[in-house]
Amino acid sequence: MDFCEGGELHQLLKERRGAVLPEQQVLDYFVQLCLAMKHVHDRKVLHRDIKSQNIFLTQNRRVLKLGDFGIARVLNSTMELARTACGTPDYMSPEICDNQPYNSKSDVWSMGCLLYEMCSLKCPFDARDMRGLIIKILRGTYPPLPRTFSSDLTGLVANCLARQPSQRPSVNELLALPLIRKRIERFLSDAQHASEFAHT
């Protein structure tokens, strides 16, 4: 297991004291998260607890590592649906809140919550109590991102936070988006790229 001297992404966001991250840094982090989740989803594993406290950073805080697979679940097939309600409430998908079966698109929702948090330094859905939080998640409405972010990035958040799982992109579809695809080579060598994308 790698040692992540840079601590948690959650801590880095707290240290910003209201100053949002540059869009390029947000995208560099998000493409790494997508690559990590591609590796996981291609092996029919659901992480089920994607949040800023489970994203770790190496010493220079440029490289991101996905951790804490304590409640991950292996599916028998890509079509199978999981049923156990778990995960951190702020990042829970509408289908989990509604006690419905869910699949890898639930992780994509959590990735959307994390992407929003990286842009705004707060979670998209916030409430005083669990009931209020679930109502907000089920409605799927959240405050707009700061205007400093591009319409492409704003659209990416909206796609990941589509209320219907069928309307959300898969991780492989996210990685095919021009905004994301052009950044992959920064983090994978040609050999790594060939190996990882052989599973797609």
HELIX and SHEET records of a PDB file:
HELIX    1   1 LEU A    9  GLU A   15  1                                   7    
HELIX    2   2 GLU A   23  HIS A   41  1                                  19    
HELIX    3   3 SER A   52  ASN A   54  5                                   3    
HELIX    4   4 PRO A   89  TYR A   91  5                                   3    
HELIX    5   5 PRO A   94  CYS A   97  1                                   4    
HELIX    6   6 SER A  104  SER A  120  1                                  17    
HELIX    7   7 MET A  130  ARG A  139  1                                  10    
HELIX    8   8 SER A  151  CYS A  160  1                                  10    
HELIX    9   9 PRO A  165  GLN A  167  5                                   3    
HELIX   10  10 VAL A  171  ALA A  176  1                                   6    
HELIX   11  11 PRO A  178  ARG A  181  1                                   4    
HELIX   12  12 ILE A  184  ARG A  186  5                                   3    
HELIX   13  13 ASP A  190  PHE A  197  1                                   8    
SHEET    1   A 3 GLY A   7  GLU A   8  0                                        
SHEET    2   A 3 ILE A  55  LEU A  57 -1                                        
SHEET    3   A 3 LEU A  64  LEU A  66 -1                                        
SHEET    1   B 2 VAL A  45  LEU A  46  0                                        
SHEET    2   B 2 ARG A  73  VAL A  74 -1                                        
END                                                                             
